[in-house]
């Protein structure tokens, strides 16, 4: 372990290897195909191969072959061991020195108070999936959550198929609009308790870290906007996406927030992102 830690820090000291690691952390617990990693980071396949090989040699990421595709995921236990070593050895277990949160708040979940949780859903276009998520959670638990959605590259208009599905399920679409992620950053923005990415492309993009004790997770789903075919086939894809997000929202609202510490709550929302049922 004594030699492994310096090797890991040296590996992460390279900007592009660090970029690969950070992207995989944003996508955890997904296994991300090599081609997607290369495209997201603008790397040639052979260059990416060198970077992931270095990360694998130090145990920071793992590889799995699915058919002809190589997929990569952060080894979260080894990553935790590395961070734990730094906190224990370098900081001598003094969280007031090394913790990014005051009073060792890194182990605390957002407190259950009369104040609502602020939840943000992010996608690329903010025209369908994140809009679905916003509408569903807002209507499921309006007394517990302030719900927002935004896009990293928002479209000016909401998708017509998405609006059709929302109206069919009784949602008020008059309050919905495409928004940019910039509305939720900087001075005057709401303090966010939860941030979820609901499309892979948005999760792959480099975004500033959220301030405070925001819990984030990736709930990626296929983009129904890209489905080709008849009106009925496209409509079905949007209904399936709506059903998948509703299932996750039902699970999210059922979580025992008051009895979960921060680590347990993070794992719980990560697990919800792995639900495959499309309703």
Secondary structure by P-SEA (a helix, b strand, c coil): caaaaaaaaaaaccaaaaaaaaaaaaaccccccaaaaaaaacccaaaaaaaaaaaaaaccbbbbbcccbbbbbbaaaaaaaaaaaaaaacccccccccccccccccccccccccbbbbbbbbccccccaaaaaaaaaaaacccccccbbbbccccccccaaaaaaaaaaccccccbbbbccccccccccccccbbbbcccccccccccccccbbbbbbbcccccccccccaaaaaaaaaaaaaaaaaaaaaaaacccccccaaaaaaaaaaaaaccccc
